[in-house]
Structures are given as C-alpha cells and as structure tokens.
Amino acid sequence: MADTWKVCSVCRKSIAFGQLYYACNVSTCNRKRTALYFCSMECWDAHLPEARHREAWAEEKTAPAS
C-alpha cells in the first residue's frame, strides 16, 4: 500500500498521506518509540481506558503529503 502513511494504533486501518488523524496530547503517547496514531475519535476513545491519563484530549493533525 504505497498511499499508506501509518496505521491506526487501535483498529490497524490505514492512514493515508494527507489524511486527517488524531494524536493524544500526552507526551508519553507521542514519544518516538510509542508514537500512537488514531484514524478516528472512536479509536482515540478506545485508547483512554488502558492509558489511564488524568487529563487528555485528541489533537487533530494532517499526515504528510507524501
């Protein structure tokens, strides 16, 4: 899949180049080794129970153009 930038950390669906995706605002979720990416708000919500963040929100981002 040449048009895939990354895959969703929860459902494993493809995130294409230039597509909107969501990232957790918590720094431990955005480290180089763990870097979590979510294709939808539902997937981001599914991440919360196991992450146990005190205060977190999703940041809407756009994947690189290619």
Rosetta silent file (secondary structure, phi, psi, omega in degrees, C-alpha in Angstrom):
SEQUENCE: MADTWKVCSVCRKSIAFGQLYYACNVSTCNRKRTALYFCSMECWDAHLPEARHREAWAEEKTAPAS
SCORE:     score description
SCORE:     0.000 S_00000001
   1 L     0.000   94.823 -176.161    0.000    0.000    0.000 S_00000001
   2 L   -71.116  -22.121 -178.348    2.015    2.915   -1.324 S_00000001
   3 L   -91.900    5.346  179.865   -0.530    5.516   -0.206 S_00000001
   4 E   -89.595  126.621  176.708   -0.386    4.442    3.464 S_00000001
   5 E   -88.057  -56.082  177.791    1.488    6.754    5.822 S_00000001
   6 E  -144.583  177.809  173.739    0.867    4.897    9.112 S_00000001
   7 E  -118.190  152.296  179.533   -1.747    2.556   10.566 S_00000001
   8 L   -62.499  136.747 -177.986   -4.188    3.278   13.374 S_00000001
   9 L   -72.084  -13.336 -179.005   -2.838    2.122   16.738 S_00000001
  10 L  -106.592  -58.080 -173.852   -6.210    0.615   17.699 S_00000001
  11 L   -96.439   -9.386  178.209   -8.026   -0.777   14.646 S_00000001
  12 L    68.122   18.302  173.707   -4.994   -1.064   12.324 S_00000001
  13 L   -73.536  154.132 -179.936   -6.749    0.728    9.432 S_00000001
  14 E   -71.839  142.284  170.395   -4.505    2.650    7.052 S_00000001
  15 E  -111.646  113.261 -174.409   -3.922    6.368    7.478 S_00000001
  16 E   -79.277  161.110  173.286   -3.190    7.750    4.028 S_00000001
  17 L   -59.435  134.932  178.626   -0.843   10.583    3.128 S_00000001
  18 L    79.892   -0.611 -178.874   -2.645   13.919    3.559 S_00000001
  19 L   -84.823  150.417  173.230   -5.458   12.379    5.651 S_00000001
  20 E   -72.553  142.556  174.481   -6.661   13.787    8.973 S_00000001
  21 E  -145.508  174.286 -178.237   -5.738   11.701   12.002 S_00000001
  22 E  -121.759  143.436  176.827   -5.764   12.133   15.771 S_00000001
  23 E  -128.723  146.159  177.131   -2.912   12.099   18.247 S_00000001
  24 E   -74.525  140.536 -179.244   -3.042   12.026   22.028 S_00000001
  25 L   -77.135  -13.908 -176.837   -1.785   15.232   23.642 S_00000001
  26 L   -73.687  130.039 -173.612    0.007   13.334   26.433 S_00000001
  27 H   -59.821  -33.611 -179.630    3.773   13.312   25.893 S_00000001
  28 H   -67.529  -22.068  177.189    4.211    9.636   26.789 S_00000001
  29 H   -85.149  -12.538 -176.035    1.922    8.700   23.878 S_00000001
  30 L  -112.290   13.695  176.769    3.941   10.810   21.448 S_00000001
  31 L   -67.676  155.830 -176.868    7.438    9.537   22.139 S_00000001
  32 L   -55.547  -40.647 -177.331    9.397    8.350   19.142 S_00000001
  33 L   -78.086  -30.061 -177.407    9.184    4.687   20.173 S_00000001
  34 L   -99.986  -28.064 -178.815    5.497    4.634   21.150 S_00000001
  35 L    -0.414   99.605 -179.281    4.041    7.258   18.771 S_00000001
  36 L   -97.036  136.912  179.999    0.334    6.448   18.704 S_00000001
  37 L  -128.560  139.377 -177.269   -1.856    7.435   15.736 S_00000001
  38 E  -128.287  135.227 -176.700   -5.644    7.162   15.567 S_00000001
  39 L   -81.520  -19.796 -177.633   -7.861    7.181   12.465 S_00000001
  40 L  -151.404  167.428  177.184  -10.993    8.369   14.306 S_00000001
  41 H   -66.565  -31.025  178.144  -12.215    9.750   17.614 S_00000001
  42 H   -62.301  -42.031  177.823  -13.713    6.327   18.400 S_00000001
  43 H   -67.691  -38.478  177.454  -10.250    4.766   18.212 S_00000001
  44 H   -64.050  -42.544  177.727   -8.788    7.530   20.353 S_00000001
  45 H   -61.080  -36.258  179.465  -11.564    6.962   22.929 S_00000001
  46 H   -66.671  -25.778  179.727  -10.756    3.234   22.954 S_00000001
  47 H   -73.517  -29.357 -172.560   -7.155    4.107   23.875 S_00000001
  48 H   -61.631  -45.972 -177.475   -8.113    6.022   27.033 S_00000001
  49 H   -57.929  -38.726 -179.246   -9.109    3.212   29.444 S_00000001
  50 H   -84.054  -20.253 -179.754   -5.768    1.427   29.150 S_00000001
  51 H   -80.028  -29.672  178.855   -3.701    4.640   29.047 S_00000001
  52 L    53.943   46.994  176.613   -5.142    5.946   32.339 S_00000001
  53 L   -75.550  147.950  175.776   -4.400    9.605   31.634 S_00000001
  54 L   -75.847  -46.843 -179.395   -5.516   12.166   34.194 S_00000001
  55 L  -144.201  118.235 -176.816   -6.352   14.798   31.627 S_00000001
  56 L  -145.843  154.901  173.823   -6.103   14.153   27.903 S_00000001
  57 L  -147.431  162.393  179.161   -7.544   15.284   24.611 S_00000001
  58 E   -92.042  139.142  175.920   -7.118   14.383   20.980 S_00000001
  59 E  -106.751  123.932  178.885   -5.222   16.698   18.664 S_00000001
  60 E   -79.662  128.450 -178.313   -6.392   16.733   15.062 S_00000001
  61 E  -134.101  166.884  176.730   -3.443   16.568   12.680 S_00000001
  62 E  -118.254  132.234  178.876   -2.819   16.024    8.988 S_00000001
  63 L   -65.291  154.446  178.727   -0.493   13.323    7.710 S_00000001
  64 L   -57.723  158.797 -175.536    2.394   14.494    5.496 S_00000001
  65 L   -72.701  -20.824  173.953    1.663   14.982    1.805 S_00000001
  66 L   137.916    0.000    0.000    3.946   12.103    0.742 S_00000001
